[in-house]
Amino acid sequence: MPQKLQQQLQQLHNELAKNPPLSDEERASLTTLLHDIEANLEATTDSTEDDSLVDGVNLAIERFEVSHPTVTATLRNILQSLANMGI
């Protein structure tokens, strides 16, 4: 996994640890997405799984865009890193 992407994922972990005002459902959704990204990048996957991963990040961006701009910015950076990797 590229170092830049590792840093971005750690940044998202840190932002979640700061306890932003998220509902339990929102927090669970972001935590699941983070684990999915990490697991997907550690395993050899096919493009179908990669597509669902990118879709998940896009959905999270849409969901948190207005209410949590810092989280959204980090998710956009992660999405760009995934795109740069060809995912």
VOFI-479721 format. One record per residue (C-alpha): x, y, z; residue in one letter. Coordinates in Angstrom, 3 decimals. Example, Ala and Ser with C-alpha at 12.3 -4.5 7.8 and 13.67 -1.06 7.14 Angstrom:
# residues 2
@u: 12.300 v: -4.500 w: 7.800 r: A
@u: 13.670 v: -1.060 w: 7.140 r: S
# end
This chain:
# residues 87
@u: 0.000 v: 0.000 w: 0.000 r: M
@u: 1.441 v: 3.394 w: -0.936 r: P
@u: 2.649 v: 5.461 w: 1.997 r: Q
@u: 0.463 v: 8.433 w: 1.072 r: K
@u: -2.649 v: 6.246 w: 1.218 r: L
@u: -1.530 v: 4.792 w: 4.554 r: Q
@u: -1.191 v: 8.337 w: 5.907 r: Q
@u: -4.656 v: 9.264 w: 4.647 r: Q
@u: -6.216 v: 6.176 w: 6.215 r: L
@u: -4.444 v: 6.969 w: 9.493 r: Q
@u: -5.741 v: 10.530 w: 9.266 r: Q
@u: -9.292 v: 9.202 w: 8.956 r: L
@u: -8.694 v: 6.910 w: 11.945 r: H
@u: -7.454 v: 9.948 w: 13.901 r: N
@u: -10.450 v: 12.052 w: 12.905 r: E
@u: -12.810 v: 9.315 w: 14.064 r: L
@u: -10.880 v: 9.038 w: 17.337 r: A
@u: -11.520 v: 12.750 w: 17.980 r: K
@u: -15.189 v: 11.796 w: 18.355 r: N
@u: -16.783 v: 14.161 w: 15.866 r: P
@u: -20.554 v: 14.462 w: 16.294 r: P
@u: -21.513 v: 11.293 w: 14.423 r: L
@u: -24.433 v: 9.031 w: 15.079 r: S
@u: -23.635 v: 5.432 w: 15.989 r: D
@u: -24.760 v: 4.404 w: 12.495 r: E
@u: -22.517 v: 6.982 w: 10.800 r: E
@u: -19.524 v: 5.986 w: 12.934 r: R
@u: -20.119 v: 2.294 w: 12.204 r: A
@u: -20.443 v: 3.046 w: 8.488 r: S
@u: -17.131 v: 4.919 w: 8.364 r: L
@u: -15.359 v: 2.304 w: 10.475 r: T
@u: -16.622 v: -0.472 w: 8.210 r: T
@u: -15.544 v: 1.478 w: 5.123 r: L
@u: -12.084 v: 2.013 w: 6.575 r: L
@u: -11.678 v: -1.684 w: 7.353 r: H
@u: -12.971 v: -2.610 w: 3.885 r: D
@u: -10.408 v: -0.333 w: 2.228 r: I
@u: -7.564 v: -1.727 w: 4.316 r: E
@u: -8.619 v: -5.346 w: 3.779 r: A
@u: -9.125 v: -4.819 w: 0.054 r: N
@u: -5.688 v: -3.282 w: -0.385 r: L
@u: -3.981 v: -6.102 w: 1.509 r: E
@u: -5.652 v: -8.828 w: -0.558 r: A
@u: -5.562 v: -9.531 w: -4.259 r: T
@u: -8.993 v: -8.604 w: -5.537 r: T
@u: -10.848 v: -8.464 w: -8.822 r: D
@u: -12.264 v: -5.302 w: -10.360 r: S
@u: -15.803 v: -5.989 w: -9.103 r: T
@u: -14.691 v: -5.656 w: -5.523 r: E
@u: -12.621 v: -2.605 w: -6.389 r: D
@u: -15.666 v: -0.978 w: -7.975 r: D
@u: -17.751 v: -1.576 w: -4.860 r: S
@u: -14.948 v: -0.140 w: -2.735 r: L
@u: -14.849 v: 3.060 w: -4.778 r: V
@u: -18.658 v: 3.212 w: -4.736 r: D
@u: -18.570 v: 2.921 w: -0.941 r: G
@u: -16.141 v: 5.824 w: -0.652 r: V
@u: -18.250 v: 7.923 w: -3.045 r: N
@u: -21.395 v: 7.200 w: -1.019 r: L
@u: -19.616 v: 8.186 w: 2.189 r: A
@u: -18.463 v: 11.433 w: 0.580 r: I
@u: -22.031 v: 12.257 w: -0.429 r: E
@u: -23.372 v: 11.318 w: 3.000 r: R
@u: -20.905 v: 13.406 w: 5.039 r: F
@u: -20.235 v: 16.265 w: 2.626 r: E
@u: -22.347 v: 18.898 w: 4.375 r: V
@u: -22.229 v: 17.757 w: 7.986 r: S
@u: -18.577 v: 16.700 w: 8.284 r: H
@u: -16.343 v: 18.567 w: 5.812 r: P
@u: -13.062 v: 17.404 w: 7.399 r: T
@u: -14.030 v: 13.742 w: 7.125 r: V
@u: -15.216 v: 14.382 w: 3.581 r: T
@u: -11.913 v: 15.994 w: 2.596 r: A
@u: -10.004 v: 12.987 w: 3.906 r: T
@u: -12.328 v: 10.614 w: 2.051 r: L
@u: -11.770 v: 12.584 w: -1.169 r: R
@u: -8.004 v: 12.253 w: -0.709 r: N
@u: -8.380 v: 8.510 w: -0.169 r: I
@u: -10.555 v: 8.251 w: -3.277 r: L
@u: -7.939 v: 10.129 w: -5.326 r: Q
@u: -5.181 v: 7.829 w: -4.050 r: S
@u: -7.251 v: 4.782 w: -5.001 r: L
@u: -7.811 v: 6.272 w: -8.459 r: A
@u: -4.079 v: 6.913 w: -8.828 r: N
@u: -3.515 v: 3.237 w: -8.036 r: M
@u: -5.941 v: 2.260 w: -10.802 r: G
@u: -8.695 v: 1.155 w: -8.465 r: I
# end
